Amino acid sequence: MFHTIIRLTLIFTCICTNVNAQHRIGLDIGTRKLDNLIFTFHFQSVIKDKWLYSVGVFSGSNGRELIQNNPDRLYSGEPIKSPFKSVNEIRTDELSDYHILDYSSKVRSFGVQFGLGYFFEFGTSHGLRVNLNNKIGYAESSTKGYYRSIEIPKEVFAYFTHYHFISALSLEVYHTIRLTGRLTFNYGFKIPYFYSIDKRKFNPTNYKDLTYGFEPELSIGLTRVIGKCD
């Protein structure tokens, strides 16, 4: 699937370079807490005046997160839930039953994005670009569950791997600096809002969970004009 998406994106890019509007290809690198990297390859084309559309593919790590809960919730009978049904199930051995208390997760993902943008230019070298992208992808989530018994002072652990879809709307703002006639450096931030599109497989309730809610990223990248320069 991922290789098909890349081929279609490249074919679309080649077709679009035959018309007169300005086109760019670009690569940017995003990070949340400097412990992960998301790579995005994208194609941009001017629609009219300063409006543009873009399509692209992304892949990389969404980072790591540890979700720690108050043990009092466990002892009072309040349910604590991870985004995954199998992680939330009670673990049992010959001594006791064990309920989920804390869990950690690591997520990798890939997918496609498409959206609209608008750019301003300040002089000959500087500018500002604003994009609104929709992202749809597929993720691998590795989870470690920490379980505690209510009856005895003992904890157990379990490991899981889940595959699920992710989706986000992402507002992106960049300062652009023209390096040459064709090459432009950009830096800025992305503010994606992640939401679940398949709650049977991924049903988060805690905004600390990865790929859920707002997860701002710092981003740097380069774009290059392809075809004729306007």
Backbone as CSV, one residue per row, in Angstrom:
resi,resn,N_x,N_y,N_z,CA_x,CA_y,CA_z,C_x,C_y,C_z
1,MET,0.834,-1.207,0.000,0.000,0.000,0.000,0.869,1.258,0.000
2,PHE,1.877,1.284,0.903,2.708,2.475,1.033,3.472,2.751,-0.256
3,HIS,4.016,1.678,-0.907,4.766,1.861,-2.146,3.841,2.345,-3.267
4,THR,2.589,1.876,-3.253,1.617,2.327,-4.249,1.327,3.807,-4.092
5,ILE,1.192,4.259,-2.838,0.938,5.675,-2.566,2.075,6.537,-3.079
6,ILE,3.320,6.100,-2.833,4.482,6.865,-3.295,4.498,6.947,-4.816
7,ARG,4.235,5.810,-5.505,4.237,5.811,-6.972,3.174,6.744,-7.535
8,LEU,1.967,6.708,-6.942,0.902,7.580,-7.417,1.246,9.049,-7.202
9,THR,1.869,9.350,-6.053,2.266,10.730,-5.775,3.293,11.223,-6.778
10,LEU,4.290,10.382,-7.104,5.316,10.771,-8.069,4.738,10.929,-9.473
11,ILE,3.808,10.031,-9.858,3.168,10.146,-11.173,2.376,11.438,-11.268
12,PHE,1.629,11.748,-10.182,0.838,12.967,-10.154,1.732,14.197,-10.246
13,THR,2.872,14.139,-9.562,3.823,15.250,-9.607,4.341,15.464,-11.017
14,CYS,4.697,14.387,-11.695,5.233,14.492,-13.061,4.202,15.066,-14.018
15,ILE,2.938,14.655,-13.863,1.883,15.176,-14.726,1.696,16.673,-14.521
16,CYS,1.716,17.082,-13.241,1.450,18.480,-12.931,2.567,19.413,-13.386
17,THR,3.771,18.915,-13.556,4.858,19.791,-13.960,4.728,20.243,-15.406
18,ASN,3.784,19.692,-16.155,3.621,20.072,-17.548,2.755,21.319,-17.724
19,VAL,2.127,21.791,-16.645,1.333,23.009,-16.742,2.157,24.167,-16.225
20,ASN,1.598,25.372,-16.291,2.409,26.567,-16.095,2.514,27.058,-14.652
21,ALA,1.689,26.555,-13.754,1.751,27.034,-12.381,3.052,26.574,-11.721
22,GLN,3.451,27.280,-10.667,4.681,26.900,-9.977,4.447,25.661,-9.125
23,HIS,5.402,24.746,-9.162,5.318,23.515,-8.387,6.572,23.370,-7.551
24,ARG,6.395,22.739,-6.401,7.520,22.466,-5.523,7.414,21.054,-4.984
25,ILE,8.570,20.434,-4.771,8.632,19.226,-3.981,9.403,19.568,-2.713
26,GLY,9.088,18.874,-1.639,9.730,19.214,-0.382,9.860,18.022,0.546
27,LEU,10.752,18.157,1.491,10.942,17.167,2.542,11.075,17.910,3.858
28,ASP,10.289,17.511,4.846,10.456,18.118,6.166,10.523,17.040,7.237
29,ILE,11.103,17.416,8.367,11.291,16.518,9.500,10.619,17.159,10.709
30,GLY,9.719,16.414,11.344,9.013,16.920,12.512,9.336,16.114,13.756
31,THR,9.257,16.754,14.927,9.494,16.061,16.186,8.624,16.662,17.277
32,ARG,8.182,15.826,18.231,7.348,16.284,19.340,8.186,16.687,20.548
33,LYS,8.972,15.743,21.049,9.747,15.986,22.265,11.224,15.689,22.041
34,LEU,11.660,15.823,20.816,13.039,15.536,20.435,13.405,14.068,20.655
35,ASP,12.395,13.203,20.843,12.655,11.768,20.985,12.035,10.980,19.828
36,ASN,11.593,11.686,18.793,10.999,11.004,17.655,11.219,11.842,16.401
37,LEU,11.069,11.221,15.236,11.188,11.910,13.961,10.103,11.409,13.012
38,ILE,9.400,12.353,12.389,8.427,12.039,11.341,8.907,12.718,10.061
39,PHE,9.105,11.952,8.994,9.553,12.470,7.705,8.348,12.613,6.777
40,THR,8.245,13.758,6.105,7.143,14.004,5.179,7.690,14.465,3.837
41,PHE,7.361,13.734,2.777,7.686,14.129,1.410,6.404,14.654,0.779
42,HIS,6.455,15.869,0.213,5.214,16.468,-0.286,5.438,17.200,-1.606
43,PHE,4.354,17.360,-2.324,4.308,18.099,-3.579,3.324,19.248,-3.410
44,GLN,3.708,20.458,-3.840,2.848,21.635,-3.743,2.675,22.262,-5.117
45,SER,1.492,22.770,-5.370,1.240,23.469,-6.621,0.343,24.674,-6.361
46,VAL,0.679,25.797,-6.976,-0.112,27.014,-6.819,-1.407,26.866,-7.613
47,ILE,-2.530,27.174,-6.971,-3.823,27.118,-7.639,-4.118,28.456,-8.311
48,LYS,-4.096,29.531,-7.508,-4.394,30.867,-8.004,-3.850,31.870,-7.010
49,ASP,-3.236,32.919,-7.535,-2.641,33.945,-6.677,-1.687,33.273,-5.682
50,LYS,-1.987,33.361,-4.397,-1.089,32.808,-3.382,-1.638,31.535,-2.730
51,TRP,-2.699,30.992,-3.284,-3.259,29.749,-2.772,-2.559,28.556,-3.403
52,LEU,-2.391,27.491,-2.620,-1.750,26.285,-3.140,-2.430,25.053,-2.548
53,TYR,-2.258,23.950,-3.231,-2.679,22.669,-2.674,-1.449,21.782,-2.552
54,SER,-1.547,20.778,-1.709,-0.411,19.887,-1.505,-0.888,18.464,-1.261
55,VAL,-0.056,17.514,-1.669,-0.267,16.097,-1.361,1.074,15.542,-0.910
56,GLY,1.037,14.517,-0.089,2.303,13.985,0.381,2.157,12.665,1.101
57,VAL,3.291,12.129,1.506,3.348,10.892,2.296,4.230,11.142,3.508
58,PHE,3.926,10.474,4.624,4.721,10.629,5.839,5.031,9.261,6.432
59,SER,6.115,9.199,7.196,6.503,7.951,7.846,7.491,8.271,8.963
60,GLY,7.439,7.482,10.036,8.403,7.677,11.106,7.852,7.305,12.466
61,SER,8.512,7.811,13.497,8.156,7.511,14.877,7.334,8.654,15.479
62,ASN,6.249,8.294,16.161,5.439,9.281,16.880,5.875,9.441,18.325
63,GLY,6.905,8.697,18.730,7.457,8.885,20.057,7.052,7.811,21.052
64,ARG,7.354,8.087,22.324,7.055,7.194,23.441,6.272,7.972,24.489
65,GLU,5.468,7.254,25.262,4.703,7.909,26.326,4.446,6.916,27.442
66,LEU,4.544,7.396,28.684,4.209,6.606,29.858,2.973,7.216,30.508
67,ILE,1.932,6.412,30.652,0.683,6.861,31.271,0.632,6.295,32.680
68,GLN,0.769,7.151,33.678,0.736,6.730,35.074,-0.570,7.175,35.703
69,ASN,-1.204,6.260,36.437,-2.498,6.534,37.053,-2.399,6.481,38.572
70,ASN,-3.355,7.082,39.223,-3.413,7.072,40.686,-3.917,5.712,41.164
71,PRO,-3.137,5.008,41.993,-3.595,3.694,42.470,-4.926,3.755,43.207
72,ASP,-5.278,4.906,43.791,-6.547,5.021,44.512,-7.730,4.749,43.586
73,ARG,-7.568,5.079,42.289,-8.645,4.795,41.342,-8.870,3.293,41.232
74,LEU,-7.775,2.552,41.229,-7.877,1.098,41.125,-8.594,0.520,42.341
75,TYR,-8.204,0.958,43.546,-8.778,0.403,44.771,-10.217,0.855,44.992
76,SER,-10.610,1.977,44.402,-11.989,2.446,44.545,-12.915,1.864,43.488
77,GLY,-12.370,1.059,42.600,-13.205,0.401,41.596,-13.441,1.204,40.335
78,GLU,-12.750,2.347,40.170,-12.900,3.120,38.941,-12.060,2.488,37.833
79,PRO,-12.650,2.265,36.680,-11.896,1.610,35.606,-10.817,2.529,35.024
80,ILE,-9.659,1.954,34.763,-8.568,2.641,34.084,-8.418,1.974,32.727
81,LYS,-8.390,2.743,31.666,-8.422,2.153,30.333,-7.287,2.675,29.458
82,SER,-6.666,1.761,28.754,-5.775,2.110,27.657,-6.621,2.155,26.384
83,PRO,-6.051,2.545,25.239,-6.839,2.579,24.008,-7.168,1.198,23.438
84,PHE,-6.620,0.115,24.037,-6.746,-1.199,23.437,-7.458,-2.167,24.381
85,LYS,-8.440,-2.863,23.844,-9.260,-3.771,24.642,-8.431,-4.871,25.278
86,SER,-7.491,-5.455,24.520,-6.709,-6.576,25.060,-5.811,-6.134,26.214
87,VAL,-5.332,-4.891,26.180,-4.494,-4.384,27.276,-5.312,-4.203,28.544
88,ASN,-6.583,-3.867,28.399,-7.438,-3.590,29.557,-7.954,-4.852,30.246
89,GLU,-7.791,-6.000,29.631,-8.303,-7.234,30.219,-7.532,-7.597,31.497
90,ILE,-8.229,-8.205,32.430,-7.633,-8.622,33.702,-6.673,-9.784,33.460
91,ARG,-5.471,-9.704,34.058,-4.510,-10.811,34.007,-4.710,-11.665,35.265
92,THR,-4.521,-12.949,35.138,-4.790,-13.865,36.251,-3.674,-14.896,36.382
93,ASP,-3.295,-15.205,37.623,-2.444,-16.349,37.893,-3.004,-17.092,39.091
94,GLU,-2.240,-18.044,39.650,-2.760,-18.868,40.747,-2.923,-18.090,42.051
95,LEU,-2.348,-16.891,42.131,-2.414,-16.125,43.370,-3.524,-15.074,43.379
96,SER,-3.774,-14.419,42.227,-4.702,-13.288,42.255,-5.095,-12.862,40.848
97,ASP,-5.973,-11.883,40.776,-6.298,-11.170,39.544,-5.557,-9.832,39.551
98,TYR,-5.156,-9.369,38.358,-4.364,-8.144,38.256,-5.030,-7.199,37.258
99,HIS,-5.197,-5.959,37.696,-5.894,-4.949,36.900,-4.901,-3.930,36.355
100,ILE,-5.186,-3.412,35.163,-4.296,-2.428,34.528,-4.186,-1.181,35.406
101,LEU,-2.965,-0.745,35.633,-2.726,0.479,36.393,-2.003,1.502,35.514
102,ASP,-0.785,1.200,35.092,-0.009,2.089,34.223,0.307,1.350,32.923
103,TYR,0.640,2.123,31.906,1.080,1.498,30.657,1.953,2.485,29.891
104,SER,2.877,1.928,29.119,3.719,2.749,28.263,3.492,2.324,26.817
105,SER,3.736,3.243,25.891,3.491,2.935,24.483,4.541,3.597,23.601
106,LYS,4.790,2.956,22.483,5.679,3.468,21.448,4.957,3.268,20.121
107,VAL,4.933,4.316,19.281,4.129,4.274,18.051,4.979,4.649,16.846
108,ARG,4.835,3.874,15.775,5.372,4.202,14.461,4.205,4.233,13.484
109,SER,4.288,5.117,12.481,3.167,5.240,11.563,3.638,5.660,10.177
110,PHE,2.778,5.441,9.188,2.985,5.966,7.841,1.616,6.251,7.248
111,GLY,1.589,7.135,6.239,0.300,7.453,5.638,0.415,8.546,4.598
112,VAL,-0.721,9.124,4.269,-0.808,10.171,3.246,-1.409,11.431,3.862
113,GLN,-1.162,12.559,3.216,-1.770,13.812,3.625,-2.121,14.631,2.397
114,PHE,-3.130,15.487,2.540,-3.523,16.388,1.458,-4.197,17.594,2.081
115,GLY,-4.058,18.751,1.412,-4.658,19.939,1.997,-4.434,21.181,1.166
116,LEU,-4.778,22.315,1.765,-4.666,23.624,1.128,-3.721,24.501,1.928
117,GLY,-3.158,25.513,1.258,-2.256,26.432,1.930,-2.329,27.827,1.337
118,TYR,-1.706,28.759,2.034,-1.630,30.153,1.587,-0.263,30.676,2.001
119,PHE,0.381,31.463,1.125,1.711,31.957,1.454,1.808,33.459,1.232
120,PHE,2.616,34.088,2.074,2.912,35.511,1.988,4.408,35.645,1.741
121,GLU,4.801,36.668,1.035,6.224,36.923,0.804,6.590,38.298,1.345
122,PHE,7.716,38.367,2.064,8.211,39.617,2.624,9.560,39.906,1.986
123,GLY,9.587,40.781,1.016,10.824,41.045,0.291,11.148,39.901,-0.646
124,THR,12.418,39.739,-0.926,12.845,38.731,-1.892,13.256,37.415,-1.250
125,SER,13.442,37.410,0.076,13.995,36.211,0.712,13.073,35.547,1.730
126,HIS,12.225,36.309,2.385,11.461,35.762,3.498,9.978,35.654,3.165
127,GLY,9.328,34.721,3.832,7.907,34.536,3.633,7.281,33.763,4.776
128,LEU,5.973,33.585,4.691,5.202,32.836,5.673,4.236,31.941,4.919
129,ARG,4.218,30.667,5.274,3.297,29.727,4.636,2.422,29.063,5.688
130,VAL,1.127,29.016,5.429,0.168,28.383,6.332,-0.530,27.262,5.576
131,ASN,-0.544,26.071,6.163,-1.196,24.926,5.544,-2.227,24.325,6.490
132,LEU,-3.282,23.761,5.922,-4.224,22.945,6.671,-4.305,21.600,5.959
133,ASN,-3.781,20.566,6.604,-3.704,19.244,5.992,-4.578,18.238,6.722
134,ASN,-5.088,17.302,5.964,-5.758,16.135,6.538,-4.812,14.951,6.398
135,LYS,-4.565,14.239,7.500,-3.648,13.106,7.495,-4.420,11.823,7.791
136,ILE,-4.140,10.794,7.018,-4.712,9.477,7.256,-3.579,8.467,7.182
137,GLY,-3.454,7.624,8.202,-2.330,6.711,8.218,-2.617,5.412,8.941
138,TYR,-1.575,4.592,9.030,-1.651,3.289,9.670,-0.505,3.221,10.679
139,ALA,-0.805,2.739,11.873,0.166,2.794,12.963,0.426,1.419,13.568
140,GLU,1.657,1.258,14.066,2.025,0.111,14.885,2.278,0.626,16.288
141,SER,1.467,0.164,17.244,1.600,0.597,18.637,2.116,-0.549,19.486
142,SER,3.274,-0.337,20.117,3.847,-1.319,21.040,3.562,-0.851,22.463
143,THR,2.862,-1.684,23.237,2.391,-1.289,24.567,2.901,-2.257,25.620
144,LYS,3.333,-1.709,26.745,3.685,-2.499,27.915,2.711,-2.145,29.036
145,GLY,1.991,-3.140,29.528,1.014,-2.906,30.588,1.558,-3.282,31.952
146,TYR,1.267,-2.445,32.961,1.650,-2.687,34.348,0.363,-2.986,35.124
147,TYR,0.280,-4.161,35.715,-0.953,-4.610,36.364,-0.710,-4.819,37.849
148,ARG,-1.707,-4.479,38.668,-1.561,-4.604,40.116,-2.735,-5.388,40.686
149,SER,-2.420,-6.175,41.675,-3.458,-6.914,42.396,-4.054,-6.039,43.498
150,ILE,-5.342,-6.162,43.711,-6.003,-5.445,44.799,-5.832,-6.210,46.111
151,GLU,-5.707,-7.546,46.033,-5.680,-8.387,47.226,-4.280,-8.545,47.818
152,ILE,-3.246,-8.610,46.951,-1.898,-8.868,47.445,-0.931,-7.842,46.861
153,PRO,0.207,-7.594,47.529,1.189,-6.611,47.019,2.053,-7.204,45.910
154,LYS,1.491,-7.282,44.724,2.224,-7.861,43.608,1.800,-7.193,42.304
155,GLU,2.770,-7.051,41.387,2.500,-6.513,40.059,2.980,-7.501,38.999
156,VAL,2.319,-7.474,37.846,2.752,-8.266,36.692,2.784,-7.346,35.467
157,PHE,3.467,-7.817,34.418,3.628,-7.021,33.209,3.213,-7.850,31.999
158,ALA,2.819,-7.155,30.940,2.464,-7.828,29.694,2.804,-6.908,28.533
159,TYR,3.148,-7.516,27.399,3.546,-6.763,26.208,2.570,-7.037,25.070
160,PHE,2.293,-5.989,24.278,1.319,-6.096,23.189,1.801,-5.302,21.978
161,THR,1.359,-5.740,20.810,1.547,-4.968,19.582,0.201,-4.888,18.861
162,HIS,-0.211,-3.673,18.513,-1.481,-3.465,17.830,-1.251,-2.657,16.550
163,TYR,-2.100,-2.904,15.558,-2.072,-2.172,14.299,-3.435,-1.518,14.106
164,HIS,-3.422,-0.223,13.779,-4.694,0.494,13.686,-4.527,1.737,12.820
165,PHE,-5.653,2.284,12.366,-5.634,3.511,11.582,-5.536,4.725,12.496
166,ILE,-4.949,5.792,11.959,-4.927,7.077,12.651,-5.372,8.166,11.671
167,SER,-5.854,9.267,12.206,-6.276,10.377,11.359,-6.115,11.675,12.139
168,ALA,-5.819,12.757,11.417,-5.608,14.041,12.083,-5.864,15.193,11.122
169,LEU,-6.323,16.292,11.672,-6.333,17.580,10.978,-5.161,18.384,11.520
170,SER,-4.346,18.944,10.623,-3.097,19.567,11.056,-2.982,20.989,10.520
171,LEU,-2.928,21.964,11.433,-2.612,23.348,11.085,-1.099,23.505,11.138
172,GLU,-0.498,24.062,10.062,0.950,24.156,9.973,1.359,25.565,9.559
173,VAL,2.341,26.118,10.261,2.809,27.482,10.009,4.324,27.464,9.881
174,TYR,4.851,28.047,8.789,6.283,28.011,8.525,6.804,29.403,8.159
175,HIS,7.997,29.697,8.629,8.777,30.821,8.131,9.644,30.279,7.005
176,THR,9.564,30.879,5.826,10.333,30.403,4.677,11.465,31.384,4.370
177,ILE,12.618,30.810,4.009,13.795,31.613,3.668,14.335,31.101,2.335
178,ARG,14.289,31.941,1.328,14.777,31.537,0.009,16.298,31.505,0.002
179,LEU,16.852,30.343,-0.330,18.304,30.179,-0.377,18.861,30.452,-1.762
180,THR,18.166,29.956,-2.788,18.531,30.201,-4.181,17.254,30.443,-4.968
181,GLY,17.355,30.552,-6.287,16.171,30.749,-7.101,15.185,29.604,-7.017
182,ARG,15.681,28.411,-6.708,14.803,27.242,-6.657,14.655,26.640,-5.262
183,LEU,15.621,26.853,-4.394,15.667,26.153,-3.115,15.251,27.078,-1.967
184,THR,14.343,26.588,-1.105,13.856,27.366,0.031,13.922,26.524,1.303
185,PHE,14.454,27.127,2.360,14.482,26.500,3.685,13.254,26.968,4.464
186,ASN,12.674,26.083,5.266,11.534,26.493,6.089,11.621,25.853,7.470
187,TYR,11.127,26.580,8.455,11.020,26.038,9.805,9.740,26.576,10.419
188,GLY,9.195,25.824,11.361,7.952,26.253,11.981,7.388,25.170,12.869
189,PHE,6.072,25.122,12.929,5.445,24.126,13.790,4.171,23.590,13.145
190,LYS,3.823,22.378,13.561,2.586,21.734,13.139,1.732,21.493,14.382
191,ILE,0.419,21.659,14.237,-0.486,21.402,15.360,-1.547,20.405,14.895
192,PRO,-1.189,19.129,14.814,-2.197,18.142,14.417,-3.136,17.809,15.572
193,TYR,-4.402,17.618,15.232,-5.379,17.111,16.200,-5.773,15.712,15.751
194,PHE,-5.343,14.699,16.508,-5.607,13.301,16.159,-6.949,12.851,16.725
195,TYR,-7.656,12.043,15.943,-8.917,11.454,16.391,-9.009,10.036,15.822
196,SER,-9.740,9.187,16.506,-9.843,7.787,16.103,-10.945,7.623,15.055
197,ILE,-10.634,6.863,14.001,-11.637,6.567,12.977,-12.066,5.098,13.038
198,ASP,-11.539,4.340,13.981,-11.931,2.945,14.179,-11.792,2.612,15.658
199,LYS,-12.823,2.954,16.441,-12.743,2.804,17.887,-12.801,1.358,18.337
200,ARG,-13.128,0.442,17.438,-13.087,-0.971,17.824,-11.645,-1.421,18.058
201,LYS,-10.694,-0.833,17.320,-9.293,-1.210,17.456,-8.469,-0.194,18.235
202,PHE,-8.912,1.069,18.241,-8.144,2.123,18.913,-9.126,3.121,19.501
203,ASN,-9.316,3.042,20.836,-10.326,3.862,21.499,-9.711,4.595,22.684
204,PRO,-8.926,5.642,22.423,-8.257,6.363,23.516,-9.235,7.229,24.301
205,THR,-8.967,7.377,25.591,-9.760,8.262,26.452,-8.887,9.242,27.219
206,ASN,-7.579,9.069,27.139,-6.638,9.919,27.861,-5.836,10.723,26.840
207,TYR,-5.825,12.045,26.975,-5.137,12.874,25.986,-3.619,12.739,26.038
208,LYS,-3.087,11.992,27.031,-1.670,11.686,27.027,-1.337,10.552,26.062
209,ASP,-2.362,9.821,25.630,-2.123,8.733,24.679,-1.586,9.291,23.370
210,LEU,-0.645,8.573,22.776,-0.094,8.989,21.491,-1.144,8.869,20.392
211,THR,-1.032,9.748,19.401,-1.969,9.864,18.266,-3.398,10.056,18.751
212,TYR,-3.550,10.911,19.774,-4.878,11.284,20.257,-4.816,12.714,20.771
213,GLY,-5.728,13.551,20.298,-5.756,14.941,20.720,-4.670,15.762,20.037
214,PHE,-4.355,16.917,20.614,-3.345,17.813,20.053,-1.937,17.294,20.369
215,GLU,-1.097,17.199,19.345,0.294,16.779,19.519,1.196,17.686,18.673
216,PRO,1.488,18.899,19.156,2.292,19.865,18.387,3.679,19.331,18.074
217,GLU,4.198,19.712,16.907,5.530,19.305,16.468,6.321,20.522,16.017
218,LEU,7.619,20.497,16.247,8.545,21.408,15.592,8.925,20.792,14.250
219,SER,9.157,21.635,13.241,9.434,21.102,11.911,10.461,21.965,11.185
220,ILE,11.367,21.298,10.466,12.285,21.990,9.566,12.278,21.252,8.227
221,GLY,12.585,21.956,7.139,12.583,21.284,5.854,13.102,22.147,4.726
222,LEU,13.103,21.571,3.534,13.511,22.232,2.310,12.464,21.971,1.238
223,THR,12.231,22.960,0.379,11.426,22.773,-0.807,12.219,23.237,-2.017
224,ARG,11.903,22.644,-3.167,12.601,22.981,-4.399,11.596,23.156,-5.531
225,VAL,11.744,24.237,-6.278,10.906,24.462,-7.450,11.251,23.425,-8.511
226,ILE,10.216,22.846,-9.131,10.417,21.939,-10.260,9.714,22.520,-11.472
227,GLY,10.232,22.276,-12.638,9.686,22.896,-13.838,10.177,24.323,-13.978
228,LYS,9.360,25.176,-14.562,9.728,26.570,-14.793,9.601,27.386,-13.532
229,CYS,10.525,28.284,-13.292,10.428,29.239,-12.170,9.662,30.461,-12.655
230,ASP,8.654,30.887,-11.840,7.921,32.117,-12.172,8.713,33.337,-11.756
